[in-house]
Amino acid sequence: WVVTHIAALRSKRRKGVIMGFSNGFPFGLSNFWISPLLAIVWIVLGGKGTTGQVIIFIAACTIMIVVNLLAIRQVQEAFKFADAHNIIPMQQIPVQIAPVIYYFSVFSLSPPSGKSVLYIVSGVLFIVVSGFYLSRRQAKLEQID
């Protein structure tokens, strides 16, 4: 997230689009932290949570609030440099790819077979290509109006 945000700030031509791509990472991180929060929210709010569960609850809430506030601020900043029809599709690319990254990095899991790697790579490529196509399509639709 930090690397793509710095790249966006240094870019002259595609600052808004790169910043839009960068915006997806904090939303992906927020989507990751919603899982432990949902798992323990009713336990903690019901007063039956252990110390560890309360710590996870507080950490998840804090991370989600801070990350979403930063992401919303960054989206608003990106709107200064590019149109929404370019930013929003680019923003969704990291949000959709983040679960794959979490699967391999956070949970230290490996693909079950060689075919899985092929499917993962092709899925990521389809997500990236579709983001660009959707962005172009949105631009053409806005020109019609």
PyMOL commands that set and color helices and strands:
alter all, ss='L'
color gray80, all
select helices_A, chain A and resi 2-10+15-45+51-78+84-105+114-144
alter helices_A, ss='H'
color red, helices_A
deselect
rebuild
show_as cartoon
